[in-house]
Amino acid sequence: MSFLIKPTIIIYDSLASFVTRKEVGVNDLIVTNEYVLSPQLDKAGIPCDVLYQEKYGQGEPSDEMVDAILTDIKGKSYQRIIAIGGGTIIDISKLLLFSDQYNVEELYGQGANLEKKRELIVIPTTCGTGSEVTNISILEFKKKQTKLGLAIPQLYADEAALIPQMLSTLPYSVFATSSIDALVHAVESYISPKATPFSRMFGKTAIEKILNGYMKMRAEGAAKLPDNMQDFLIASTMAGVAFGNAGCAAVHALAYPLGGNYHVPHGKANHMVFEGVFNMYKELGTDLSPAEEVLAEILGSTKADALKKMFELLDFVLERESLGSLGVDEVKAGEMAEAVIKNQQRLLVNNPIELSQEQIKAIYQSCI
């Protein structure tokens, strides 16, 4: 049994106080979005170079986007990369830590042989990815029409800087999809064969914080940004610790082709297949009792009804779209199932029970 927590986690009052305490200067590069940075810091007062992701494309990170960024920073002597943003920003920034002789395909090919050249500080501005505490970077590879992950120790940040104020202007849709992503991280890692008492401790607390927040929203009768965003930010980081040790599984594996083929935001894609995956687990007789017991305790339900009650709550937080609304049919379901088997073994090994290509296709079809 093994368990690891990296990096150092520090909570700051504001981005300005972070800049002062960390003595941000000319040897640093901030990677962010302009709409994220502008409300927090006066441009004239930013003491280092800033790279805005939107200059290189919109949406989730791709190999083409990162290659363009690597070209632009080639030869720069930055000592620290400061990532301020959601999953796109963080995943991009993790790939800027190495020698500038490599493109993205070569970085993935080098893998564990890569030598880290720069420090990384991550400031998350959503409450979902948990990437601030994981060693994983996920990119869409355009030609392959899927997402692939690079998971090596060198991708751990040196510091996760949590600033609750950064979430105060988050659009509701981003809050909903990102927090559901964090919940999936916590639940999938909880039933992973790699789960330990330590990973489950973090996962359970994350599940409690997220679901209690959702139930408060439902009790107030409004699907809107909650006022306890610090709880969701901490829950996201805790879920990151949980899945960073125990792994995610089939929900994420099936979500990635939806992002690659239909450009569905990752948290939304998870929501679209979450129930379908767990229904298949139940159909195959998988022991889900560890998660069911936790959910029943939080939701005040029986163990038998716990999963159903959770999915009903999620559908209040975010209206679930069918795969059919994207244009997925039986043929496309088969193609995506084949892609999952081919490209997502890193995730599928964490399933509580093995899923065949036909069973994965059946899950997709059940979500149409």
C-alpha positions as a printed Julia matrix, in Angstrom:
368×3 Matrix{Float64}:
   0.0    0.0     0.0
   1.32   3.44   -0.92
  -0.01   6.97   -0.61
   1.51  10.28   -1.7
   0.53  13.92   -1.26
   2.27  16.46   -3.44
   2.67  19.41   -3.69
   2.65  21.84   -0.78
  -0.87  23.31   -0.45
  -1.23  26.94    0.71
  -4.37  29.09    0.96
  -3.96  32.81    0.13
  -6.37  35.7     0.73
  -6.02  37.13   -2.78
  -3.98  36.94   -5.95
  -2.28  40.21   -5.04
  -1.11  38.77   -1.72
   0.18  35.68   -3.55
   2.22  37.87   -5.95
   3.74  39.73   -3.01
   4.49  36.69   -0.84
   6.01  34.68   -3.7
   8.0   37.69   -4.97
   6.79  37.12   -8.52
   9.24  38.74  -10.96
  11.05  38.72  -14.29
  12.07  35.06  -14.04
   8.44  33.93  -13.88
   5.84  33.27  -16.59
   2.13  33.46  -15.79
  -0.04  31.24  -17.99
  -3.7   32.19  -17.77
  -6.76  33.66  -19.51
  -7.13  37.41  -19.83
 -10.67  37.3   -18.43
  -9.29  35.53  -15.35
  -6.34  37.83  -14.67
  -7.76  41.26  -15.53
 -10.32  41.46  -12.65
  -7.66  40.41  -10.15
  -4.56  42.41  -11.09
  -3.88  45.72  -12.83
  -2.0   44.87  -16.05
   0.45  47.68  -15.4
   1.33  46.1   -12.09
   2.06  42.58  -13.31
   5.78  42.06  -12.65
   6.43  39.25  -15.16
   5.61  37.96  -18.63
   2.04  36.75  -19.16
   0.89  34.2   -21.74
  -2.83  34.19  -22.52
  -4.14  30.81  -23.63
  -6.87  32.28  -25.84
  -4.2   33.57  -28.23
  -3.6   29.95  -29.19
  -7.18  28.72  -29.45
 -10.38  28.22  -27.51
 -11.67  25.25  -25.55
  -9.8   22.37  -23.99
  -6.06  21.86  -24.55
  -4.81  20.19  -27.71
  -1.46  19.09  -29.09
  -1.62  21.89  -31.69
  -2.21  24.53  -29.02
   0.67  23.4   -26.83
   3.08  23.06  -29.75
   2.39  26.7   -30.69
   3.06  27.82  -27.11
   6.28  25.79  -26.9
   7.48  27.49  -30.07
   6.76  30.96  -28.65
   8.62  30.42  -25.36
  11.58  28.61  -26.9
  14.86  30.02  -25.58
  13.22  31.83  -22.64
  14.99  31.46  -19.28
  11.93  31.25  -17.04
  12.53  29.65  -13.66
   8.89  29.31  -12.6
   5.66  28.69  -14.47
   2.61  30.07  -12.64
  -0.62  28.52  -13.93
  -3.75  30.52  -13.09
  -6.86  28.88  -14.46
  -8.88  25.73  -14.93
  -7.92  22.36  -16.35
  -6.88  23.71  -19.76
  -4.39  26.17  -18.29
  -3.02  23.67  -15.8
  -2.58  20.85  -18.31
  -0.8   23.19  -20.73
   1.47  24.6   -18.02
   2.62  21.17  -16.91
   4.11  20.63  -20.36
   6.19  23.83  -20.21
   8.54  22.53  -17.52
  11.03  20.74  -19.73
  13.7   21.3   -22.36
  12.47  23.43  -25.26
  13.88  20.94  -27.78
  10.72  18.79  -27.65
   7.31  19.13  -29.26
   4.24  17.58  -27.63
   4.5   14.22  -29.36
   8.14  13.98  -28.27
   7.26  14.95  -24.7
   4.73  12.12  -24.54
   7.29   9.8   -26.1
  10.02  10.73  -23.59
   7.67  10.26  -20.64
   9.46   9.36  -17.43
  12.84  10.22  -19.0
  12.01  13.94  -19.07
  14.13  16.23  -16.91
  12.22  18.98  -15.13
  13.8   22.38  -15.8
  11.34  24.76  -14.14
   9.2   24.99  -11.0
   5.41  24.98  -11.27
   2.9   26.82   -9.1
  -0.78  26.16   -9.79
  -3.65  28.47   -8.83
  -6.94  26.72   -9.76
  -9.86  28.94  -10.77
 -12.47  26.19  -11.01
 -13.55  23.57   -8.5
 -13.17  20.44  -10.56
  -9.98  19.21  -12.14
  -7.87  18.62   -9.04
  -4.91  18.99  -11.41
  -3.12  21.21   -8.92
  -2.25  18.07   -6.92
  -1.88  15.44   -9.67
   0.93  14.36  -11.98
  -1.28  14.1   -15.05
  -1.68  16.26  -18.14
  -4.5   15.49  -20.6
  -4.48  16.73  -24.2
  -6.7   16.26  -27.2
  -4.64  14.85  -30.06
  -6.41  16.29  -33.08
  -5.52  13.65  -35.67
  -6.39  10.78  -33.32
  -9.67  12.46  -32.3
  -9.26  11.46  -28.68
  -7.65  12.62  -25.46
  -4.48  11.06  -24.12
  -2.84  11.48  -20.74
   0.77  11.8   -19.69
   1.28  10.76  -16.07
   4.81  11.09  -14.67
   6.17  12.36  -11.32
   7.79  15.36  -13.01
   4.33  16.82  -13.66
   3.59  17.4    -9.99
   3.41  21.1    -9.17
   5.76  22.46   -6.53
   2.91  24.38   -4.9
  -0.87  24.42   -5.11
  -2.02  27.93   -4.21
  -5.72  27.98   -3.27
  -7.4   31.39   -3.53
 -11.18  31.08   -2.98
 -11.7   34.62   -4.26
 -10.66  33.42   -7.74
 -13.93  31.43   -7.98
 -16.24  34.34   -7.14
 -17.0   35.22  -10.79
 -17.21  31.65  -12.09
 -20.13  31.16  -14.52
 -22.7   28.75  -13.11
 -22.29  26.29  -15.98
 -18.55  26.05  -15.33
 -19.16  25.59  -11.61
 -21.66  22.81  -12.29
 -19.55  20.86  -14.76
 -16.3   21.27  -12.84
 -17.76  20.31   -9.45
 -19.42  17.23  -10.99
 -16.01  16.34  -12.41
 -14.57  16.55   -8.89
 -17.37  14.35   -7.56
 -16.64  11.74  -10.23
 -12.95  11.86   -9.26
 -13.87  11.14   -5.66
 -16.43   8.41   -6.37
 -14.36   6.57   -8.99
 -11.25   6.61   -6.84
 -13.3    5.38   -3.86
 -14.19   2.1    -5.63
 -10.85   1.71   -7.42
  -8.88  -1.47   -6.73
  -6.0    0.88   -5.87
  -7.98   2.64   -3.13
  -6.41   2.79    0.32
  -7.79   3.98    3.66
  -5.9    7.23    3.07
  -7.22   7.9    -0.45
 -10.73   7.04    0.74
 -10.41   9.5     3.62
  -9.8   12.33    1.15
 -12.41  11.0    -1.27
 -15.13  10.7     1.35
 -14.6   14.24    2.6
 -14.71  15.54   -0.98
 -17.98  13.67   -1.64
 -19.49  15.04    1.57
 -18.57  18.64    0.83
 -19.83  18.52   -2.76
 -23.1   16.69   -2.09
 -23.88  18.74    1.01
 -23.36  21.86   -1.09
 -25.67  20.51   -3.79
 -28.36  19.58   -1.27
 -28.24  23.1     0.17
 -28.71  24.49   -3.35
 -31.69  22.19   -3.92
 -33.23  23.08   -0.56
 -33.01  26.75   -1.52
 -34.69  25.88   -4.84
 -32.13  27.54   -7.07
 -29.47  26.15   -9.38
 -27.08  29.06   -8.93
 -23.53  29.68   -7.76
 -23.42  28.78   -4.04
 -21.96  31.07   -1.4
 -19.65  28.4     0.07
 -17.22  28.24   -2.84
 -14.26  27.63   -0.53
 -15.79  24.26    0.41
 -16.02  23.3    -3.27
 -12.45  24.45   -3.95
 -11.11  22.4    -1.04
 -13.26  19.43   -2.06
 -11.84  19.57   -5.57
  -8.28  19.5    -4.24
  -9.12  16.64   -1.89
 -10.67  14.69   -4.76
  -7.49  15.36   -6.7
  -5.44  13.81   -3.91
  -7.79  10.81   -3.9
  -7.71  10.07   -7.61
  -4.05  11.03   -7.86
  -3.38   7.99   -5.69
  -6.2    5.58   -6.58
  -6.99   6.64  -10.14
 -10.1    7.36  -12.17
 -11.74   4.72  -14.3
 -14.43   4.02  -16.91
 -16.47   7.22  -16.48
 -13.46   9.3   -17.47
 -12.39   6.8   -20.12
 -15.79   7.0   -21.84
 -15.94  10.79  -21.46
 -12.72  11.46  -23.36
 -13.98  10.47  -26.84
 -16.97  12.77  -26.3
 -14.53  15.62  -25.82
 -12.39  14.56  -28.75
 -15.25  13.98  -31.21
 -17.86  16.48  -30.08
 -15.85  19.04  -28.06
 -18.02  18.5   -25.0
 -16.52  20.07  -21.83
 -14.97  17.34  -19.74
 -17.18  17.65  -16.66
 -20.3   17.68  -18.81
 -19.1   14.57  -20.67
 -18.57  12.81  -17.34
 -22.12  13.7   -16.31
 -23.49  12.27  -19.57
 -22.02   8.78  -18.99
 -21.71   8.6   -15.18
 -25.01   6.83  -14.52
 -24.65   4.57  -17.56
 -21.29   3.28  -16.36
 -22.57   2.59  -12.85
 -25.7    0.89  -14.18
 -23.42  -1.47  -16.1
 -21.38  -2.12  -12.98
 -24.58  -3.07  -11.15
 -25.76  -5.25  -14.03
 -22.45  -7.15  -13.86
 -22.77  -7.67  -10.11
 -19.94  -5.33   -9.1
 -19.57  -4.68   -5.39
 -20.2   -0.95   -5.08
 -21.08  -1.11   -1.38
 -18.15   1.06   -0.18
 -19.45   4.02   -2.23
 -23.11   3.18   -1.62
 -22.6    3.24    2.15
 -20.96   6.68    2.02
 -23.64   8.07   -0.29
 -26.47   6.66    1.82
 -25.02   8.3     4.92
 -24.7   11.7     3.21
 -28.0   11.64    1.32
 -30.07  10.09    4.11
 -31.22   7.23    1.9
 -31.04   3.47    1.95
 -27.93   1.86    0.51
 -30.02   0.39   -2.31
 -31.29   3.83   -3.34
 -28.08   5.78   -2.77
 -26.81   5.88   -6.36
 -30.26   6.76   -7.73
 -30.58   9.62   -5.23
 -27.14  10.93   -6.17
 -27.93  10.97   -9.89
 -31.23  12.75   -9.24
 -29.34  15.41   -7.31
 -26.79  15.82  -10.11
 -29.58  16.28  -12.63
 -30.87  19.16  -10.49
 -27.44  20.79  -10.52
 -26.96  20.32  -14.27
 -29.53  19.2   -16.81
 -28.17  16.05  -18.38
 -28.02  15.87  -22.16
 -28.33  12.61  -24.04
 -25.6   11.37  -26.35
 -28.25  11.31  -29.05
 -28.42  15.11  -28.86
 -24.8   15.16  -30.01
 -25.54  12.9   -32.96
 -24.21   9.7   -31.42
 -25.77   6.58  -32.95
 -25.05   2.86  -32.73
 -22.22   3.06  -35.26
 -20.54   5.96  -33.48
 -21.01   4.23  -30.12
 -19.09   1.26  -31.51
 -16.31   3.47  -32.85
 -15.92   5.28  -29.53
 -15.93   2.0   -27.6
 -13.1    0.76  -29.82
 -11.18   4.01  -29.18
 -11.67   3.63  -25.41
 -10.22   0.11  -25.44
  -7.32   1.23  -27.62
  -6.41   4.52  -25.93
  -7.66   4.51  -22.33
  -6.13   1.44  -20.68
  -4.41   3.81  -18.21
  -7.9    4.46  -16.82
  -9.63   1.14  -17.45
  -7.19  -0.72  -15.18
  -8.8    1.19  -12.29
 -12.29  -0.22  -12.95
 -13.76  -2.25  -10.08
 -14.63  -4.85  -12.73
 -13.31  -5.39  -16.25
 -15.44  -4.0   -19.06
 -15.33  -5.42  -22.57
 -15.58  -3.37  -25.75
 -19.13  -4.6   -26.27
 -20.11  -3.59  -22.73
 -18.61  -0.13  -23.25
 -20.57   0.18  -26.49
 -23.72  -0.84  -24.58
 -23.06   1.93  -22.03
 -22.81   4.5   -24.78
 -26.02   3.2   -26.34
 -27.84   3.38  -23.0
 -26.98   7.09  -22.86
 -28.34   7.84  -26.33
